[in-house]
Amino acid sequence: MKSLSKNLKYILSRIKKADSILLFLDYDGTLTPIVKTHYKAILQIKTKNLLKSLVKNESVKLSIVTGRSLTDIKRLVGLKGIRYCGCHGLDIDSVPKRGILKKADNAKIHIAKAKKLLLSKLKNITGYEIEDKKLILALHYRNVSSSQLPFLKKAFYLASKPYTDKGLLRTTSGKKVYEMRPNINWDKGSYCKYLLKSLKRPKKNILPIYIGDDKTDEAAFKALKQKGITVFVTGERKTSLAEYYLNSTNEVISFLKKLNS
């Protein structure tokens, strides 16, 4: 990866040559710092005002892509004019559910049953958080003691096994979180390609820019490779498929200000 800051002049020249920018932003760890409990990741007023300004910028089309539920991310950001996408690409705002996304919706009943089983296995473990997004079940363990982590991990995989063995669900992991989700070939990268294709116009040069910090963003980095500008916000991991990196959410905000100027 290359430093975005050290290549800023070149990146801004690419942005200037484009007819419009399709800007994809993750939320946790990108627009807000990672916090101990996910519900405390509140957008700062200055960041919200910056997003509001980007929405008004006619040359920028803004999409927020997150692992949070669609309802949650719309509540947290609270701005119109943004294309919201929750559950790692599975829940797209104002899009009729058909095809593969309809299949994802059908998995909700399996996730509900898996949640019930998981809760029964976590009775002796403290510090965890369950985030039920209907389409995805997330088990956060940032505040679980190291001595209890092996038991938490075992409980998670035992609860998901009846459904993963049948190919109904699959499991993934991110920053201090395990997740169960529909077993379909759709992710953040799929969503980015879908939106980019839907906005394509003849003779229009749309430059996609994706900024994210988690494992789930790697699918988007891969999908947009050589198509746009991909930026990894470094944290616990130091390797990524992204072409560029920024060191913190503060650096993300600084870059967005330059992009919007």
Summary of the structure (lengths in Angstrom):
residues: 261
radius of gyration: 18.7
end to end distance: 25.5
largest distance: 60.5
contacts: 839
relative contact order: 0.19
helix: 42%
strand: 22%
